């Protein structure tokens, strides 16, 4: 637990935390600010627990890199279950073989959340990785929005079409950064599909 709010980032790095719990209302800078700072250096799950239950606060948290948003009052059992769920989704790399999902030179490693294309490599967040894994397991197939939301978010989480849009856009930007521009195609009224828009190369 951080007690010096001038050293939140330093405390996070020193602790080598596996998961972060944030509130929106913090001294000096709000939780959204610290969420951005932590997300810039780590892919660990970030969960907000806050009495602020406005939809805009929840969207702000997600847009700034949070993986979940829990409103007060809450059941402790639900929070524990969500934390355990996020740890399960982290892959526990030491307990599973190193997997690689490949498509025309694009390679995604679910256990490390790393995405590679030729010489380019980028880290994904857990939500981005979960979405990409679904697309790569269904190449050239249309994946419905409802299916994506059901598969990536548990039934207790706040999630709607806008939430999905935020994460799809974030994934698109990551793909674009490594040279896979316009790889996620929107099929109006149906969903999305991944298509090969990049020059294929030798798989890494």
C-alpha positions, 0 to 999 in steps of 0.5 A: 500500500502506498502512503507517500503519494509523491512516490507512487510510480517509484513505489510501484517499481520497487515493489515489482507489483503484479497487480494495482488497485487504484481509486479515482480520488487521490491527493495531488494527481487523480487515479487516471493520471497514475493509471497512465503512468503505470500503464506506460511501463507495465502490463500488469492488471490495473483495477479501479475501486471507487465510489464514483460510479458515473459512466464517464469515470468508468470510460476514463479509467478504461481509456487510460489503461485500466483493466477493470472498474469496481464501484463502491459499495462492493462485495469483497468476494467479488473483488477477490474473484475479479483479482483471481480472474485477472491473474488467471488471464495473465497466463502464469507463464511458468505453468504453461508452455510458451504458445505462439499464434501466427498469421502471415508473419504476425506472431503473438505470444499470449504468455508474455503479451508480446506481439511481433511482426518482422523486426518490430515488437510491442507489448499488449495489455491483457484486454488487447491480448485477449481480443487479438487471441480471438481474432488470430484463432479465427482468421478471416472470420467475422467475430461478433461484438457480443461474442467479444464482450462475453469472451473478454469481460466477465458477467460482473464487469461494466461493459457496453459497446463504447467499452469495446470500441475503446479496446478495439481502437487501442488494439488497432493502434498497437497493430499499426505501430508494428506495421499492421495498419487497417488489420482489424476490419469493421463489418457493420452490423456484424462485428470485426475480423482480422485481415492480412494488410501487411507484407508477409515475412519470415515468422519470428 
